[in-house]
Amino acid sequence: MSKRHESGTGIWVWTGALLIALLLYGLPKLYKNDLSAVVRNGLYSPFVWVDAQYKLMRNNLFRYIITKRELAEAKEKIEQLQEFRVENQRLRTLLDFKNRSAHNLLLVEVIGSGEYRYPSALLISAGKNKGIELDAPVLTADGVVGKIKSVGKTTSVVQILRDPSLHIAAMDRRSRIVGILESRDGKNLVFSQVPIGENVAEGDKIITSGLGKIFPKGLLIGYVVSALDPPAGIFKKIIVQPAANLNKLEELFVLMDFDKDTTENN
């Protein structure tokens, strides 16, 4: 019974398909073309849509990549321009300081720091080839940095203020009290050899006194941040903040017209 039913159903299906085919065959050509277009569009339109979406996504991805690259390049150019602006301003300040100075100054570049032989030192881009001499004072537009420790053919080593072996004859600019500027721990600067009771106060400027001859009188070294009279001892405890930022040194001036026949205590 089931097989006979399935057989009858198949005959009807084939009969229906044959009738539809005959009807389609008998239609006018115009209707056949229209019907064919409807069927074709119905079958292919999903694939066409998928292809269009793929091309759209691909184009958007390409545009994103290009835009991201252009933004990165623009950001890099902006950073370069900002660096050029900062460098230009810094060089203008240095040039202005050199023009205003009464001394013969040589502008040099810092090319290294903290060598194992001289941990509290800087390496500069000038030596005997530029007329650099041993013990020549070194400074920035802000203040004293140190002095020349050793001289090579094309480079020199600068001994900075934090070096415990460097001692500079100094003076309180306001009260004219004299003392020694030094660093006992390699970190902090102190204005030493000033007796208790002397008039040195917070905020005072400490300058070179000129008594050591190497450093001419009047160069700014730093500012007093504390001046205390300890309960024991005969000298004040005076802490000095260097005027020059010793952690951010890119260009320096070497004083070329110093007194070469006299040495500061080193």
C-alpha positions as CSV (number, residue, x, y, z in Angstrom):
1,M,0.0,0.0,0.0
2,S,2.8,2.4,0.9
3,K,4.8,1.6,-2.2
4,R,1.8,2.1,-4.4
5,H,1.1,5.5,-2.7
6,E,4.7,6.6,-3.2
7,S,4.5,5.6,-6.8
8,G,1.4,7.5,-7.3
9,T,2.8,10.6,-5.7
10,G,5.9,10.5,-7.9
11,I,3.7,10.2,-11.0
12,W,1.8,13.3,-10.0
13,V,5.0,15.2,-9.3
14,W,6.4,14.4,-12.7
15,T,3.1,15.1,-14.3
16,G,2.9,18.5,-12.6
17,A,6.5,19.4,-13.6
18,L,5.7,18.4,-17.2
19,L,2.7,20.6,-17.3
20,I,4.6,23.5,-15.9
21,A,7.3,23.0,-18.5
22,L,4.8,22.9,-21.3
23,L,3.1,26.1,-20.0
24,L,6.4,27.9,-19.7
25,Y,7.4,26.7,-23.2
26,G,4.1,28.1,-24.6
27,L,4.5,31.5,-23.0
28,P,5.5,34.4,-25.2
29,K,9.2,35.2,-25.3
30,L,8.8,38.5,-23.4
31,Y,7.1,36.7,-20.4
32,K,9.8,34.0,-20.6
33,N,12.6,36.5,-20.3
34,D,10.8,38.3,-17.4
35,L,10.2,35.1,-15.6
36,S,13.8,34.0,-16.2
37,A,15.1,37.3,-14.8
38,V,13.0,36.8,-11.7
39,V,14.3,33.3,-11.1
40,R,17.9,34.3,-11.8
41,N,17.7,37.3,-9.5
42,G,16.1,35.2,-6.8
43,L,18.9,32.6,-7.0
44,Y,21.9,34.9,-7.4
45,S,20.9,38.0,-5.4
46,P,22.1,36.6,-2.0
47,F,25.5,35.9,-3.5
48,V,25.7,39.3,-5.1
49,W,24.8,40.9,-1.7
50,V,27.5,38.9,0.1
51,D,30.1,39.9,-2.6
52,A,29.1,43.5,-2.3
53,Q,29.4,43.4,1.5
54,Y,32.8,41.8,1.3
55,K,34.1,44.5,-1.1
56,L,32.7,47.2,1.1
57,M,34.4,45.7,4.2
58,R,37.6,45.3,2.3
59,N,37.6,48.9,1.1
60,N,36.7,50.1,4.6
61,L,39.7,48.1,6.0
62,F,42.0,49.6,3.5
63,R,40.8,53.1,4.3
64,Y,41.2,52.4,8.0
65,I,44.8,51.2,7.5
66,I,45.7,54.2,5.3
67,T,44.1,56.6,7.7
68,K,45.8,55.1,10.8
69,R,49.2,55.3,9.0
70,E,48.6,58.9,8.0
71,L,47.6,59.8,11.6
72,A,50.8,58.1,12.9
73,E,52.9,60.1,10.4
74,A,51.1,63.3,11.3
75,K,51.7,62.6,15.0
76,E,55.4,62.0,14.4
77,K,55.7,65.2,12.4
78,I,54.0,67.2,15.2
79,E,56.3,65.7,17.8
80,Q,59.3,66.6,15.6
81,L,58.1,70.1,15.2
82,Q,57.6,70.4,18.9
83,E,61.1,69.1,19.5
84,F,62.5,71.6,17.0
85,R,60.6,74.4,18.7
86,V,61.9,73.4,22.1
87,E,65.5,73.1,20.8
88,N,65.3,76.4,18.9
89,Q,64.1,78.1,22.1
90,R,66.9,76.5,24.1
91,L,69.5,77.5,21.6
92,R,68.2,81.1,21.5
93,T,68.5,81.3,25.3
94,L,72.1,80.0,25.1
95,L,73.0,82.4,22.3
96,D,71.5,85.3,24.2
97,F,73.4,84.3,27.4
98,K,76.7,84.1,25.4
99,N,76.1,87.5,23.8
100,R,75.4,89.1,27.2
101,S,78.3,87.5,29.0
102,A,81.5,89.4,29.6
103,H,83.5,86.2,29.2
104,N,84.8,84.2,26.3
105,L,82.5,81.2,26.2
106,L,82.7,78.1,24.0
107,L,79.4,76.2,23.4
108,V,79.8,72.4,23.6
109,E,77.4,69.4,23.5
110,V,77.1,66.8,26.2
111,I,77.7,63.4,24.6
112,G,78.0,61.1,27.7
113,S,77.7,60.9,31.5
114,G,78.7,58.8,34.4
115,E,81.9,57.1,33.3
116,Y,83.1,54.4,35.6
117,R,86.3,56.5,36.4
118,Y,84.3,59.6,37.0
119,P,80.7,58.8,38.1
120,S,80.0,62.4,38.8
121,A,81.1,63.6,35.4
122,L,80.0,64.5,31.9
123,L,81.6,63.9,28.6
124,I,81.6,66.9,26.2
125,S,82.2,67.2,22.4
126,A,85.3,69.3,22.6
127,G,88.9,68.8,23.6
128,K,92.3,70.1,22.7
129,N,91.1,70.6,19.1
130,K,88.9,73.4,20.4
131,G,91.4,74.9,22.9
132,I,89.9,73.3,26.0
133,E,92.2,73.4,29.0
134,L,92.3,71.6,32.3
135,D,90.3,73.1,35.2
136,A,88.3,75.5,32.8
137,P,85.0,76.4,34.5
138,V,81.8,74.9,32.9
139,L,78.4,76.5,33.2
140,T,75.0,76.9,31.6
141,A,72.8,80.0,31.2
142,D,71.3,79.1,34.6
143,G,74.5,78.6,36.6
144,V,77.8,76.8,37.3
145,V,78.0,73.1,36.5
146,G,81.6,72.3,37.4
147,K,85.0,72.4,35.7
148,I,87.1,70.4,33.2
149,K,88.5,67.3,34.8
150,S,90.5,65.9,31.9
151,V,91.1,66.9,28.3
152,G,91.4,64.6,25.3
153,K,92.0,65.3,21.6
154,T,88.3,65.8,20.7
155,T,86.5,65.3,24.0
156,S,86.8,66.4,27.6
157,V,85.4,65.2,31.0
158,V,83.5,67.7,33.1
159,Q,83.7,67.3,36.9
160,I,80.2,68.5,38.1
161,L,79.2,70.1,41.4
162,R,78.1,66.8,43.0
163,D,81.6,65.4,42.9
164,P,82.9,65.3,46.5
165,S,86.4,66.1,45.4
166,L,85.3,69.5,43.9
167,H,85.4,72.5,46.2
168,I,84.6,76.0,45.0
169,A,85.2,79.3,46.8
170,A,81.7,80.8,47.2
171,M,79.8,83.8,48.7
172,D,76.3,84.7,49.9
173,R,75.4,87.4,47.4
174,R,73.2,89.3,49.9
175,S,75.2,89.2,53.1
176,R,78.7,88.7,51.4
177,I,79.6,85.9,53.8
178,V,82.2,83.6,52.2
179,G,82.6,79.9,52.4
180,I,83.2,76.7,50.4
181,L,80.6,75.1,48.1
182,E,81.0,71.3,48.1
183,S,79.1,68.0,48.1
184,R,80.1,65.6,50.8
185,D,77.8,62.7,49.9
186,G,77.8,63.1,46.1
187,K,74.1,64.2,46.1
188,N,73.5,67.4,48.1
189,L,75.4,70.6,47.9
190,V,76.5,72.4,51.1
191,F,77.8,75.9,51.7
192,S,80.4,75.0,54.4
193,Q,82.9,76.8,56.6
194,V,80.3,79.4,57.6
195,P,80.4,80.1,61.4
196,I,77.2,79.8,63.5
197,G,75.4,83.1,63.8
198,E,76.4,84.4,60.4
199,N,73.7,86.0,58.3
200,V,72.8,83.4,55.7
201,A,69.1,82.8,55.1
202,E,66.8,80.6,53.0
203,G,66.4,81.9,49.4
204,D,69.8,83.6,49.4
205,K,71.8,83.3,46.1
206,I,75.2,81.6,46.4
207,I,77.8,82.9,43.9
208,T,81.4,82.3,43.2
209,S,83.6,84.5,45.3
210,G,86.6,84.7,42.9
211,L,89.0,83.9,45.7
212,G,90.0,80.6,44.1
213,K,90.8,82.4,40.9
214,I,89.6,79.6,38.6
215,F,86.0,80.6,38.8
216,P,85.6,84.4,38.2
217,K,83.6,86.3,40.9
218,G,79.8,86.6,40.5
219,L,78.8,83.3,38.7
220,L,75.6,81.9,40.2
221,I,75.9,78.5,41.8
222,G,72.6,78.0,43.5
223,Y,70.1,79.0,46.1
224,V,70.0,78.3,49.9
225,V,67.1,75.9,50.7
226,S,67.9,75.7,54.5
227,A,70.3,77.4,56.9
228,L,70.4,75.9,60.4
229,D,72.6,76.4,63.5
230,P,73.2,72.9,64.8
231,P,73.3,72.4,68.6
232,A,76.8,71.1,68.5
233,G,79.7,72.5,66.3
234,I,80.9,75.8,65.2
235,F,79.6,76.0,61.6
236,K,76.2,76.4,60.2
237,K,74.5,73.6,58.2
238,I,73.6,75.2,54.9
239,I,72.0,73.2,52.0
240,V,72.1,74.7,48.5
241,Q,70.0,73.8,45.5
242,P,72.1,74.2,42.3
243,A,70.8,76.8,39.9
244,A,71.6,74.6,36.9
245,N,69.6,71.4,36.5
246,L,72.4,68.8,36.7
247,N,70.0,66.1,35.6
248,K,69.0,67.8,32.3
249,L,72.2,69.0,30.6
250,E,72.4,68.9,26.8
251,E,74.6,71.9,26.0
252,L,77.2,73.6,28.1
253,F,79.6,76.6,28.0
254,V,83.3,76.3,28.8
255,L,84.8,79.5,30.1
256,M,87.9,80.0,28.0
257,D,89.4,83.1,29.6
258,F,89.9,81.8,33.2
259,D,93.1,82.1,35.3
260,K,95.1,79.1,34.2
261,D,97.9,79.8,36.7
262,T,95.8,79.2,39.8
263,T,93.8,76.1,40.6
264,E,90.7,75.7,42.7
265,N,90.9,73.2,45.5
266,N,90.5,69.8,44.0
